[in-house]
Amino acid sequence: MTDDLRQAGISAVFAGSSFDGLSRGIAGAVVFHAPYCDESAGVYVKWTPSQELMRQVIRPEGPDPRALALGSATQEAMNTALLGILRAAGWEASHYSNSVTGESYLKVLKTFSAG
C-alpha cells in the first residue's frame, strides 16, 4: 500500500503500530495499523501536514487563521485524493473518523481481486 502511494507520487511511510507514536516529524501519507480487538482494528492511512504548518496551527498565541484554513482544506483534499489512489491501486478503503481524537483517517479494508 505504501509503495502504491509512492508510485503515484505521494510521500508515504509505514509507521508501524498506532502504539508506536505515529508520524513524529513526518509529512505526507502515514500508513499504520491499529492492533486492537474491536471494530477499530485494522490498517489506516493518515494525511499529516508539514511541521511548519502544524507550528502555525498550534502556536501559543493561538492558531494562524490562514494556516488553519489551509490545513483544513488540505486534509479534506488529500483524504479524497488518497482514497481515489488507493481504490485505483486495488485497495478497498473508506473514510474513518476516530471518535476519541476527532481525526480523519482512511481505513483500508482489503484488496479486491482483479479476476
PEQUIZI-V945360 format. One record per residue. N is the residue number from 0. RES is the residue in one small letter. NEAR is the number of other C-alpha atoms within 10 Angstrom. Layout:
n->N res->RES near->NEAR
n->N res->RES near->NEAR
This chain:
n->0 res->m near->18
n->1 res->t near->17
n->2 res->d near->13
n->3 res->d near->16
n->4 res->l near->18
n->5 res->r near->13
n->6 res->q near->13
n->7 res->a near->12
n->8 res->g near->9
n->9 res->i near->17
n->10 res->s near->16
n->11 res->a near->23
n->12 res->v near->20
n->13 res->f near->16
n->14 res->a near->19
n->15 res->g near->16
n->16 res->s near->14
n->17 res->s near->16
n->18 res->f near->11
n->19 res->d near->10
n->20 res->g near->9
n->21 res->l near->16
n->22 res->s near->20
n->23 res->r near->9
n->24 res->g near->9
n->25 res->i near->17
n->26 res->a near->16
n->27 res->g near->17
n->28 res->a near->25
n->29 res->v near->21
n->30 res->v near->26
n->31 res->f near->23
n->32 res->h near->20
n->33 res->a near->15
n->34 res->p near->13
n->35 res->y near->10
n->36 res->c near->8
n->37 res->d near->8
n->38 res->e near->6
n->39 res->s near->14
n->40 res->a near->12
n->41 res->g near->16
n->42 res->v near->21
n->43 res->y near->22
n->44 res->v near->29
n->45 res->k near->23
n->46 res->w near->25
n->47 res->t near->21
n->48 res->p near->19
n->49 res->s near->13
n->50 res->q near->13
n->51 res->e near->10
n->52 res->l near->16
n->53 res->m near->15
n->54 res->r near->13
n->55 res->q near->18
n->56 res->v near->20
n->57 res->i near->13
n->58 res->r near->10
n->59 res->p near->8
n->60 res->e near->8
n->61 res->g near->9
n->62 res->p near->14
n->63 res->d near->15
n->64 res->p near->11
n->65 res->r near->12
n->66 res->a near->17
n->67 res->l near->16
n->68 res->a near->12
n->69 res->l near->14
n->70 res->g near->19
n->71 res->s near->12
n->72 res->a near->11
n->73 res->t near->15
n->74 res->q near->18
n->75 res->e near->12
n->76 res->a near->13
n->77 res->m near->18
n->78 res->n near->20
n->79 res->t near->14
n->80 res->a near->13
n->81 res->l near->20
n->82 res->l near->22
n->83 res->g near->13
n->84 res->i near->17
n->85 res->l near->22
n->86 res->r near->16
n->87 res->a near->11
n->88 res->a near->16
n->89 res->g near->15
n->90 res->w near->19
n->91 res->e near->15
n->92 res->a near->20
n->93 res->s near->16
n->94 res->h near->14
n->95 res->y near->17
n->96 res->s near->12
n->97 res->n near->10
n->98 res->s near->8
n->99 res->v near->6
n->100 res->t near->7
n->101 res->g near->9
n->102 res->e near->11
n->103 res->s near->17
n->104 res->y near->21
n->105 res->l near->21
n->106 res->k near->23
n->107 res->v near->22
n->108 res->l near->13
n->109 res->k near->12
n->110 res->t near->14
n->111 res->f near->11
n->112 res->s near->7
n->113 res->a near->5
n->114 res->g near->3
